[in-house]
Amino acid sequence: MAEPQKKSGAKTDPGETLSYEAAREELVEVVRRLEQGGTTLEESLALWERGEHLAKVCQQWLDGARRRLDSALDPEA
C-alpha cells in the first residue's frame, strides 16, 4: 500500500507522508476547530477539505491493515 500523504493546509504535498495515528490526531483537531466555530467561510472550507483528506488517509491505512490481516488468516492467499 502506498503511504498516504500530509500537509498542514487543505491541500496535500506528495513529498510528505502521514501515519494513521498522526492523521487521526489531526482529524480530531480539524473537527474540534470546525465545531468550535469562529472561522471564516474560507477557513471553514479549507478545514473541511483537510478533514476529508485526513479521513481518506485513515481509511486507506485501515483498508491496508484489513488486507494484511485477511492475507495472514487465509492459508490459500
N, C-alpha and C positions, 0 to 999 in steps of 0.2 A: 504494500500500500504506500502510495506517495504521501509524504508527510504534509499535513495542512500548513497554511501559511499565516503570518501575522504581521500586523502593523497597528499602531495605536489609533489611527484615524479610521474613517469608514471604508477606505479602500485598502486593498492588500498589496504587499510588496513581495514579489516572488522570491526574493533573496532571504526572507525571514521565515522561520518555522515556529510553530506553536504546539506545545504538548497539550494533551487532553486536559490536564489539571489547570494549566495556565489559561486555556480557552474558557474553561468552565468558570474560573475565578473572574476573568474579565467580563464574561457574560453576566454574572451575578452583579457586578459593578454597573454595567450598562443598564440592566433592568432597574437597579436601585436609583440611578440617576434619572431615568425616564419616569419612574413612579414619583420621585421627589418633585418633579416639575421645575419651573423657573428657568427653563431653557428656551431659546428662540426656536422658531419653527425650523430654521436651517440646522441648528444644533440637534434638535429632536430627530430630524430626518437622518442626519449623519449617525446618531446613536442607534437608531432603528436599523439602518443598513449594516452597521458594525455588529449589532446583535444578531441579525440574520446570518451574517457570515460566520460568526462565532458558533451559532447553533449548528450550522452545516459542518464546521470543523469538528465539533464534538460528535456529531452523528457519524462522520467518516471514521473517527477513531473507534467508536463503538461498533460500527459495522465491521471494521477490520478485526477487532477483537473477537467478535462473534464468528467470523470466518475462521480465524485461527483455532478457536475452541471447537467448532464443528469439525474441522480437519483433524484435530488431535483426537477427538472422540470417535471419528468414523474410521474404522480399520481398513476400509476399502478405498479411502481417499488417497 
